[in-house]
C-alpha cells in the first residue's frame, strides 16, 4: 500500500500554533500517514531580513510537534547546497520514495501566488497541493477561479483543508517577542517553543 505523506515546508521562524492546527486538520481530513515539517535552511523568498539559525528553527519544530503522532521534523533539505526550492525537493523525494504519494501543504496566501513559484509545473506533477481553506482577502469565487487556472495551466491537483483557525503571522509573533510581550506571544506559540525562545534569547534584535 502506498504511503500518504504531506510536506509542510517553511521558514518556521518561529513555528506557531497555526502551523500545528493546519497540519493536524490536513492529517485528519485526508487520512495521511505522516506530516513532515521541513524547515528551509536557505528559503529563497526571505532575503533581506535576519532569519534565526537553522539549528534553532529545527529545534523549535521538534519541540512543537513532539506531542503529535505522525508528525515528523525532516532536515532533508540540509543535504543540498543553495536555495531550498520546493520543485527540487519534491523531485528528490519522489526519486527516493517511489512508493509514496506526496502532498504539499500551503497557506491561502501561497495558493494565490503559486503560479509565480519556481517550476510550478514540476510541483504540480509530483504532489497534490493541500490549501488552507479560509478567507484571505479573497472570496470563494476567487478561490475557485484560481484552482481552475492552476489546474488548466499546470495540471495542479488541489485539495482544500478546513483551517479557519490558522490565521497567525510569524512576523506578528516576532514583533511581540522583540517588544518583550511574552504573555501575548504565549497565546500563539506552543509552551516549549516559547520557553526555548526565552532561554536562547531569540528574536531580541529581529528586524
Buried (B, 14 or more C-beta within 10 A) or exposed (E): EEEBBBBBBBBBBBBBBBBBBBBBBBBEBBEBBBBBBBBBBBBEEBEEEEBBEBEBBBBBBBBBBEEBEBBBBBBBBBEBEEBBBBBBBBBBBBEEEEEBBBBBBBBBEBBBEBBEBEBBBBBBBBBBBBBBBBEBEBEEEEBEEBBEEBEEEBEBBBBBBBBEBBBBEBEEBBBBBBEEEEEBBBEBBBEBBBEBBEEBEBBEEBE
